[in-house]
Amino acid sequence: MSRIALRISDTELEGVAYDDLATNQYRFDCVEFPRPIVSNERDVGKTLSGRAYSHLLSRSKIYNPVISTNELDEMKLAFLESYWDANKKYIALYDGTSWGNYIEVITESGDFPLSFIDDLEDLPEVSLKLTGS
Amino acid sequence: MSQLVVKDIAGIVQTMPLVGVQFREETSFGDPADDNIVIYNLEKESSVKLNAVTRKTGKGGMVQLGYMLDATLYLPYNNSTWIDAIPDIILGSTDNKAYTVVFLFGTAEGYTNPAVEAPEVINSTSGLQLHIHTISRGLRYIKEFESIEYRPRAIIKISGFIKEGEISWN
């Protein structure tokens, strides 16, 4: 499974290097963590002179970790709810040997993405969609 | 380098039928005021099974999320006083409470205070206890009745989701 660290901060982090002892941080082994998806937004069109143009407006990566029951307890669920609400949130990825730097991400608005496997209350699962650089 | 090799049968494979069950209230173990119910002499059809609850991972394998408990206990006590009273006591005492359920195998005895000697077991070579700590209070109890051959008897069925850290063997 893929290991990630999710961290909340009230202010922008001074350094992006991963900190094992950081407060407001939990590590999770995800049951699913597909390859991040590259996404961009472009202004595409054609000038009156007939020339085509494509201006890059934004570029981001989308991370989709799925954290299942085996990793969740009351404390971790409460942390993930706080993560969903937080203004500054970060993700760090473990590549098997070392941790990468923190990546600042944003989440969509709306309901906290909590679901239940087989509709059983004791089998919660959180599927996050995080947009970052 | 450490190495583990398990090959000898003698003294390791024990005969231990399911002989009893204990329901012990979790709040303050040892407090005489806590509920403590111990039922011995379960009938031979009684069984307990912990089925793995799994989920497929993104890499195609399976991860275990916990267990689904499936226990069926056949109670032989069938006089007019006990045939209904024992299931009702169990269901009433465990309803929406945190309980440790202990399944007793072979010569294992349930904890009692004051101490009460368990019935003699003649077909066991050892004893084992399976503890299930129902912190999540997810276990559900059902009572049934049936008649077999020459007598009626009560049946208690226990089911529910158990997390990995909520079971222990002693």
Interface residues (C-beta under 8 A of the other chain):
Chain A: M1 S2 C30 V31 E32 F33 P34 V66 S68 T69 N70 I117 L120 E121 D122 L123
Chain B: V53 R55 K56 T57 G58 K59 V63 Q64 L65 G66 S136 G138 G160 F161 K163 E164
